[in-house]
Amino acid sequence: MLLATSDVALATIICNCVFTAISTLSFTLHIYVRIDRRQFSIGDCFTFAAFVFTFGLVGQSTWAVLDGGQGQHISQVSRTQFELIGKSLLVNEALWAAVNTFIRLSALLLLHKIFSGSYRFRHLSIIIICCSIMHGIAGMLTAVLICRPIQAAWDSQVRGSCGNQTVAYVIIEVYGLAIDVVITSLPIPMVLGLQLPMRERCRVILLLSVGMLVTVITGLRIAALHKVNTPDFSYDQGYLGLLSTLGALIGVTCCCGVSLNAFVGLCWKRYHERRNTIYRRELPFQQPALETQPGRLYQTWDPRDTKMHQGGAESDGVISEPARLGPRRNTV
Protein backbone atom coordinates (compact mmCIF):
# COMPACT_ATOMS: atom_id res chain seq x y z
CA MET A 1 0.00 0.00 0.00
CA LEU A 2 1.15 3.53 -0.73
CA LEU A 3 -0.30 5.04 2.41
CA ALA A 4 0.15 4.20 6.05
CA THR A 5 -2.61 2.40 7.90
CA SER A 6 -3.92 5.47 9.73
CA ASP A 7 -3.67 7.76 6.71
CA VAL A 8 -6.11 6.26 4.20
CA ALA A 9 -9.30 7.83 5.53
CA LEU A 10 -7.63 11.17 6.22
CA ALA A 11 -5.98 11.23 2.79
CA THR A 12 -9.36 10.51 1.17
CA ILE A 13 -10.99 13.51 2.87
CA ILE A 14 -8.09 15.87 2.10
CA CYS A 15 -7.78 14.80 -1.54
CA ASN A 16 -11.54 15.04 -2.02
CA CYS A 17 -11.56 18.64 -0.76
CA VAL A 18 -8.47 19.82 -2.65
CA PHE A 19 -9.16 18.20 -6.01
CA THR A 20 -12.87 19.03 -5.85
CA ALA A 21 -11.93 22.71 -5.54
CA ILE A 22 -9.51 22.44 -8.48
CA SER A 23 -12.06 20.58 -10.60
CA THR A 24 -14.80 23.09 -9.79
CA LEU A 25 -12.54 26.00 -10.68
CA SER A 26 -11.52 24.47 -14.01
CA PHE A 27 -15.15 23.66 -14.85
CA THR A 28 -16.23 27.22 -14.00
CA LEU A 29 -13.53 28.70 -16.25
CA HIS A 30 -14.54 26.31 -19.03
CA ILE A 31 -18.19 27.38 -18.83
CA TYR A 32 -17.19 31.06 -18.68
CA VAL A 33 -15.19 30.75 -21.90
CA ARG A 34 -18.04 28.93 -23.61
CA ILE A 35 -20.57 31.58 -22.57
CA ASP A 36 -18.29 34.41 -23.71
CA ARG A 37 -17.74 32.81 -27.10
CA ARG A 38 -21.29 31.46 -27.33
CA GLN A 39 -19.93 28.12 -28.44
CA PHE A 40 -21.70 25.19 -26.82
CA SER A 41 -21.56 21.65 -28.13
CA ILE A 42 -22.72 18.21 -27.13
CA GLY A 43 -19.23 17.58 -25.75
CA ASP A 44 -19.87 20.28 -23.14
CA CYS A 45 -23.02 18.42 -22.11
CA PHE A 46 -20.97 15.27 -21.50
CA THR A 47 -18.45 17.32 -19.52
CA PHE A 48 -21.27 18.68 -17.38
CA ALA A 49 -22.64 15.15 -16.84
CA ALA A 50 -19.17 13.93 -15.83
CA PHE A 51 -18.88 16.84 -13.40
CA VAL A 52 -22.25 16.04 -11.78
CA PHE A 53 -21.52 12.30 -11.47
CA THR A 54 -18.07 13.11 -10.08
CA PHE A 55 -19.70 15.10 -7.31
CA GLY A 56 -21.85 12.06 -6.58
CA LEU A 57 -18.75 9.87 -6.44
CA VAL A 58 -17.01 12.31 -4.08
CA GLY A 59 -20.08 12.40 -1.85
CA GLN A 60 -20.30 8.60 -1.79
CA SER A 61 -16.62 8.24 -0.95
CA THR A 62 -16.78 10.87 1.79
CA TRP A 63 -19.87 9.30 3.32
CA ALA A 64 -18.28 5.84 3.25
CA VAL A 65 -15.24 7.15 5.13
CA LEU A 66 -17.10 9.22 7.73
CA ASP A 67 -20.03 6.89 8.42
CA GLY A 68 -19.26 3.50 6.89
CA GLY A 69 -15.83 2.87 8.35
CA GLN A 70 -14.15 2.72 4.96
CA GLY A 71 -10.38 2.95 5.30
CA GLN A 72 -10.38 1.29 8.71
CA HIS A 73 -9.16 -2.23 9.48
CA ILE A 74 -11.77 -4.96 9.64
CA SER A 75 -11.23 -5.38 13.38
CA GLN A 76 -12.40 -1.79 13.93
CA VAL A 77 -15.55 -2.07 11.77
CA SER A 78 -18.97 -3.16 13.02
CA ARG A 79 -21.27 -5.47 11.11
CA THR A 80 -23.50 -2.57 10.07
CA GLN A 81 -20.52 -0.66 8.74
CA PHE A 82 -19.31 -3.74 6.91
CA GLU A 83 -22.61 -3.93 5.03
CA LEU A 84 -22.38 -0.24 4.19
CA ILE A 85 -18.89 -0.76 2.76
CA GLY A 86 -20.21 -3.62 0.61
CA LYS A 87 -22.96 -1.37 -0.74
CA SER A 88 -20.52 1.47 -1.36
CA LEU A 89 -18.35 -0.81 -3.50
CA LEU A 90 -21.20 -1.38 -5.95
CA VAL A 91 -22.11 2.31 -6.04
CA ASN A 92 -18.46 3.25 -6.46
CA GLU A 93 -17.96 0.96 -9.45
CA ALA A 94 -21.18 2.12 -11.13
CA LEU A 95 -20.35 5.82 -10.69
CA TRP A 96 -16.75 5.25 -11.79
CA ALA A 97 -17.97 3.60 -15.00
CA ALA A 98 -20.43 6.45 -15.70
CA VAL A 99 -17.90 9.23 -15.04
CA ASN A 100 -15.23 7.67 -17.22
CA THR A 101 -17.71 7.13 -20.04
CA PHE A 102 -18.74 10.80 -20.06
CA ILE A 103 -15.10 11.94 -19.87
CA ARG A 104 -14.10 9.72 -22.80
CA LEU A 105 -17.05 10.91 -24.89
CA SER A 106 -16.20 14.55 -24.18
CA ALA A 107 -12.56 14.03 -25.15
CA LEU A 108 -13.42 12.08 -28.30
CA LEU A 109 -15.91 14.67 -29.50
CA LEU A 110 -13.31 17.40 -28.98
CA LEU A 111 -10.74 15.46 -31.03
CA HIS A 112 -13.38 14.71 -33.66
CA LYS A 113 -14.03 18.45 -33.99
CA ILE A 114 -10.34 19.41 -34.12
CA PHE A 115 -9.36 16.82 -36.74
CA SER A 116 -12.63 16.77 -38.66
CA GLY A 117 -10.76 17.26 -41.91
CA SER A 118 -9.39 13.71 -41.78
CA TYR A 119 -11.82 11.10 -43.10
CA ARG A 120 -9.94 8.27 -41.42
CA PHE A 121 -9.78 10.04 -38.06
CA ARG A 122 -13.50 10.78 -38.07
CA HIS A 123 -14.45 7.13 -38.60
CA LEU A 124 -11.89 5.90 -36.09
CA SER A 125 -13.16 8.31 -33.43
CA ILE A 126 -16.75 7.16 -34.03
CA ILE A 127 -15.70 3.55 -33.52
CA ILE A 128 -13.98 4.43 -30.23
CA ILE A 129 -17.05 6.39 -29.12
CA CYS A 130 -19.19 3.27 -29.62
CA CYS A 131 -16.65 1.17 -27.70
CA SER A 132 -16.66 3.67 -24.84
CA ILE A 133 -20.45 3.61 -24.59
CA MET A 134 -20.52 -0.18 -24.54
CA HIS A 135 -17.78 -0.25 -21.91
CA GLY A 136 -19.71 2.15 -19.67
CA ILE A 137 -22.89 0.08 -19.95
CA ALA A 138 -20.96 -3.11 -19.22
CA GLY A 139 -19.34 -1.56 -16.15
CA MET A 140 -22.64 -0.40 -14.65
CA LEU A 141 -24.39 -3.70 -15.38
CA THR A 142 -21.52 -5.66 -13.84
CA ALA A 143 -21.81 -3.69 -10.60
CA VAL A 144 -25.55 -4.30 -10.41
CA LEU A 145 -25.76 -7.91 -11.65
CA ILE A 146 -22.62 -9.44 -10.17
CA CYS A 147 -24.75 -10.90 -7.36
CA ARG A 148 -28.25 -12.34 -7.58
CA PRO A 149 -30.05 -11.06 -5.58
CA ILE A 150 -28.08 -7.87 -5.28
CA GLN A 151 -28.30 -7.99 -1.44
CA ALA A 152 -25.97 -10.98 -1.48
CA ALA A 153 -23.11 -8.62 -2.34
CA TRP A 154 -23.05 -7.18 1.20
CA ASP A 155 -25.18 -9.51 3.35
CA SER A 156 -23.79 -12.99 3.90
CA GLN A 157 -27.09 -14.18 5.43
CA VAL A 158 -28.95 -13.67 2.15
CA ARG A 159 -29.10 -16.80 0.03
CA GLY A 160 -27.84 -16.12 -3.44
CA SER A 161 -24.89 -16.43 -5.74
CA CYS A 162 -22.17 -13.97 -6.70
CA GLY A 163 -19.73 -14.08 -9.52
CA ASN A 164 -16.03 -13.50 -9.11
CA GLN A 165 -15.99 -9.78 -8.42
CA THR A 166 -12.23 -9.45 -8.71
CA VAL A 167 -12.05 -11.05 -12.16
CA ALA A 168 -15.09 -9.16 -13.44
CA TYR A 169 -13.91 -5.74 -12.28
CA VAL A 170 -10.34 -6.31 -13.47
CA ILE A 171 -11.55 -7.28 -16.96
CA ILE A 172 -13.68 -4.13 -17.11
CA GLU A 173 -10.79 -1.96 -15.96
CA VAL A 174 -8.32 -3.49 -18.42
CA TYR A 175 -10.77 -2.84 -21.23
CA GLY A 176 -11.13 0.77 -20.05
CA LEU A 177 -7.36 1.15 -19.78
CA ALA A 178 -6.97 0.06 -23.40
CA ILE A 179 -9.56 2.63 -24.49
CA ASP A 180 -7.77 5.37 -22.55
CA VAL A 181 -4.44 4.50 -24.17
CA VAL A 182 -6.01 4.61 -27.64
CA ILE A 183 -7.69 7.95 -26.96
CA THR A 184 -4.45 9.44 -25.63
CA SER A 185 -2.35 8.25 -28.57
CA LEU A 186 -4.98 8.93 -31.24
CA PRO A 187 -4.06 12.57 -32.03
CA ILE A 188 -0.28 12.04 -32.00
CA PRO A 189 0.08 10.97 -35.70
CA MET A 190 -2.20 13.82 -36.78
CA VAL A 191 -0.22 16.43 -34.87
CA LEU A 192 3.13 15.12 -36.11
CA GLY A 193 1.88 15.56 -39.68
CA LEU A 194 1.15 19.26 -39.22
CA GLN A 195 3.36 21.88 -40.83
CA LEU A 196 4.51 23.32 -37.52
CA PRO A 197 7.86 23.63 -35.75
CA MET A 198 8.73 20.58 -33.68
CA ARG A 199 8.46 22.61 -30.50
CA GLU A 200 4.89 23.62 -31.29
CA ARG A 201 3.94 20.06 -32.24
CA CYS A 202 5.32 18.74 -28.96
CA ARG A 203 3.37 21.40 -27.12
CA VAL A 204 0.10 20.42 -28.80
CA ILE A 205 0.75 16.71 -28.17
CA LEU A 206 1.39 17.43 -24.49
CA LEU A 207 -1.83 19.41 -24.24
CA LEU A 208 -3.93 16.72 -25.89
CA SER A 209 -2.24 13.90 -23.95
CA VAL A 210 -2.80 15.34 -20.48
CA GLY A 211 -5.45 12.66 -19.99
CA MET A 212 -2.62 10.17 -19.49
CA LEU A 213 -2.91 11.03 -15.79
CA VAL A 214 -6.27 9.27 -15.70
CA THR A 215 -4.67 6.26 -17.37
CA VAL A 216 -2.16 6.08 -14.52
CA ILE A 217 -5.00 6.17 -11.98
CA THR A 218 -6.78 3.38 -13.86
CA GLY A 219 -3.65 1.25 -13.70
CA LEU A 220 -3.43 1.77 -9.94
CA ARG A 221 -7.10 0.82 -9.58
CA ILE A 222 -6.45 -2.46 -11.38
CA ALA A 223 -3.80 -3.27 -8.79
CA ALA A 224 -6.15 -2.27 -5.97
CA LEU A 225 -9.02 -4.40 -7.31
CA HIS A 226 -7.01 -7.56 -6.63
CA LYS A 227 -7.48 -6.86 -2.92
CA VAL A 228 -11.24 -6.36 -2.95
CA ASN A 229 -11.91 -9.82 -1.46
CA THR A 230 -9.04 -9.85 1.03
CA PRO A 231 -9.72 -10.41 4.75
CA ASP A 232 -9.02 -6.71 5.40
CA PHE A 233 -11.72 -5.69 2.94
CA SER A 234 -12.70 -2.42 4.64
CA TYR A 235 -9.17 -1.01 4.50
CA ASP A 236 -8.51 -2.01 0.89
CA GLN A 237 -11.86 -0.57 -0.17
CA GLY A 238 -10.73 2.79 1.27
CA TYR A 239 -7.69 2.80 -1.01
CA LEU A 240 -9.88 1.91 -4.00
CA GLY A 241 -12.33 4.69 -3.18
CA LEU A 242 -9.48 7.20 -2.94
CA LEU A 243 -8.22 6.25 -6.41
CA SER A 244 -11.74 6.45 -7.85
CA THR A 245 -12.35 10.00 -6.67
CA LEU A 246 -8.87 11.11 -7.74
CA GLY A 247 -9.30 9.64 -11.21
CA ALA A 248 -12.72 11.22 -11.69
CA LEU A 249 -11.69 14.67 -10.46
CA ILE A 250 -8.48 14.70 -12.50
CA GLY A 251 -10.40 13.53 -15.57
CA VAL A 252 -12.90 16.40 -15.32
CA THR A 253 -10.05 18.86 -14.76
CA CYS A 254 -8.27 17.58 -17.89
CA CYS A 255 -11.45 17.90 -19.96
CA CYS A 256 -11.89 21.52 -18.87
CA GLY A 257 -8.17 22.33 -18.97
CA VAL A 258 -8.23 22.88 -22.73
CA SER A 259 -10.10 26.15 -22.08
CA LEU A 260 -7.43 27.48 -19.72
CA ASN A 261 -5.34 28.98 -22.52
CA ALA A 262 -8.42 30.61 -24.02
CA PHE A 263 -9.38 32.03 -20.62
CA VAL A 264 -5.92 33.55 -20.12
CA GLY A 265 -6.05 35.10 -23.60
CA LEU A 266 -9.54 36.46 -22.90
CA CYS A 267 -8.45 38.05 -19.62
CA TRP A 268 -5.38 39.57 -21.27
CA LYS A 269 -7.53 41.04 -24.03
CA ARG A 270 -10.04 42.49 -21.55
CA TYR A 271 -7.21 43.97 -19.49
CA HIS A 272 -5.71 45.79 -22.48
CA GLU A 273 -9.12 47.04 -23.62
CA ARG A 274 -9.88 48.45 -20.18
CA ARG A 275 -6.42 49.96 -19.88
CA ASN A 276 -6.69 51.71 -23.26
CA THR A 277 -10.15 53.02 -22.39
CA ILE A 278 -8.93 54.54 -19.12
CA TYR A 279 -5.89 55.98 -20.87
CA ARG A 280 -8.02 57.69 -23.53
CA ARG A 281 -10.32 59.18 -20.88
CA GLU A 282 -7.48 60.61 -18.81
CA LEU A 283 -5.36 61.84 -21.74
CA PRO A 284 -5.58 65.69 -21.91
CA PHE A 285 -5.82 67.59 -25.18
CA GLN A 286 -2.39 68.54 -26.48
CA GLN A 287 -1.97 71.43 -28.94
CA PRO A 288 0.69 71.12 -31.61
CA ALA A 289 3.97 72.76 -30.66
CA LEU A 290 4.56 76.26 -32.09
CA GLU A 291 7.36 76.84 -34.56
CA THR A 292 9.39 79.73 -33.17
CA GLN A 293 12.42 79.57 -35.38
CA PRO A 294 13.09 82.76 -37.37
CA GLY A 295 11.91 82.63 -40.92
CA ARG A 296 9.53 79.67 -40.28
CA LEU A 297 5.77 79.60 -40.29
CA TYR A 298 4.05 79.01 -36.99
CA GLN A 299 0.43 77.95 -36.70
CA THR A 300 -2.01 77.11 -33.92
CA TRP A 301 -5.16 75.05 -34.15
CA ASP A 302 -8.28 75.86 -32.22
CA PRO A 303 -10.35 72.71 -31.65
CA ARG A 304 -13.50 74.84 -31.43
CA ASP A 305 -13.02 76.18 -34.89
CA THR A 306 -11.69 74.85 -38.17
CA LYS A 307 -9.95 78.09 -39.07
CA MET A 308 -6.20 78.36 -39.12
CA HIS A 309 -4.46 81.13 -37.21
CA GLN A 310 -1.18 82.58 -38.31
CA GLY A 311 0.54 85.14 -36.18
CA GLY A 312 -2.77 85.82 -34.42
CA ALA A 313 -4.69 86.74 -37.62
CA GLU A 314 -7.58 84.58 -38.83
CA SER A 315 -7.91 83.24 -42.33
CA ASP A 316 -10.20 80.68 -43.92
CA GLY A 317 -7.58 78.01 -44.17
CA VAL A 318 -5.44 80.18 -46.50
CA ILE A 319 -1.95 81.03 -45.36
CA SER A 320 -1.02 84.61 -46.18
CA GLU A 321 2.41 86.09 -46.38
CA PRO A 322 4.72 84.46 -43.88
CA ALA A 323 5.09 86.22 -40.58
CA ARG A 324 8.62 86.37 -39.32
CA LEU A 325 9.91 86.57 -35.83
CA GLY A 326 12.84 88.77 -35.05
CA PRO A 327 14.58 91.34 -37.29
CA ARG A 328 14.28 91.07 -41.04
CA ARG A 329 17.45 90.06 -42.81
CA ASN A 330 18.72 91.79 -45.97
CA THR A 331 19.09 89.39 -48.82
CA VAL A 332 21.11 89.93 -51.93
PyMOL commands that set and color helices and strands:
alter all, ss='L'
color gray80, all
select helices_A, chain A and resi 5-37+42-66+74-76+79-114+119-145+150-153+165-185+188-192+198-208+212-225+233-257+260-282
alter helices_A, ss='H'
color red, helices_A
select strands_A, chain A and resi 147-148+161-162+299-301+308-310+313-315
alter strands_A, ss='S'
color yellow, strands_A
deselect
rebuild
show_as cartoon
